[in-house]
Amino acid sequence: MRKETKIGLFAIITIALAIWGYKYLRGFNVLASSTTLYSVYERVDGLRVSTPVRINGLQVGLVADFGQVDGDLNKIKVTLNLNKGISVPKNTSAELVSASLMGGSEVHLVYTDNCSGADCAQDGDYIEGVTKSLLGSFTTPEEMKVYMDVLSKGLNSVIDTLNERLSQSGELNNSIADAKAILANLNAATGKIDRLMAGSSASIEGSLKNVESITGNLKDNNEKITTILANVEKLSNDLGKVNMNELSKDVQGTMKQLQTTLASSDQAINDLGVLLKNLNEGGEGAVAMLLHDKEFADNLQLTVKNIDLLLEDLRLHPERYRRILSKKKMPYETPAGN
């Protein structure tokens, strides 16, 4: 075998291994067979190539590619690669859900009955694409309605009981009225937050911008928050002056539950403040480095661009790499558009 032939075979094997390794690092094994399905969405916020595809929490594939349908930006086709041996019915729904509160998305395949043979989706079939909101990704409308009904009944019972037993005290009546106004404001704010979350599926950058906006609003409304806390403190002091021995056991238990709820809310606000402070001061992790380390972000972008240029040059001039050690040299040409 001639020396040039050996060099050419070595170059071909090296390029093939490089392509296979690049695909393998992104989660795709080109040597293994898989089933390809397609789904169409109106929005794909947070979706990336190599995003996991799961069934009941088990990863069964990856997102291979996505693009427009006939140039229409309102219809985005997503290519799903399922592992060998995974079969789903033709009526399966591909739900695009939020992976966490910090952003990112996953595709969950949802179906009711198993399939076999022709009843299963075949390679190249389309399945229904469903986009779920951030709140819908973690709970169902039925569960949320049950939670809100229980909370509403409990709060109404507390207010009615206190109003009935303490109706003869003018100061306590005023405190109870203030508490009702506070709860009404909280209910209105909860409704606005629910509508906002139902229509959003933010990425990491969008989530951080929303957190910054919230902290700005809290700073601007500091006086109002101080007034609300003062009213709550006054209510707590007034309730402390009440002779609990004259109340029934039901009222005593209700008061303890209300105090526990206020303590839990205070702890949640403190935890949120610590989280925001850590993000703002540049904590550990890739997200903090992308936000605060410009050199890290620039180096990452430059590395990706160099890999793209190498692959483009391999595609345009394969003969250059078959003659790596030959006497004839081919000058490097920058690919068009770079």
Order of alpha helices (4+ residues) and beta strands (2+ residues): alpha-beta-beta-beta-beta-beta-beta-beta-alpha-alpha-alpha-alpha-alpha-alpha-alpha-alpha-alpha
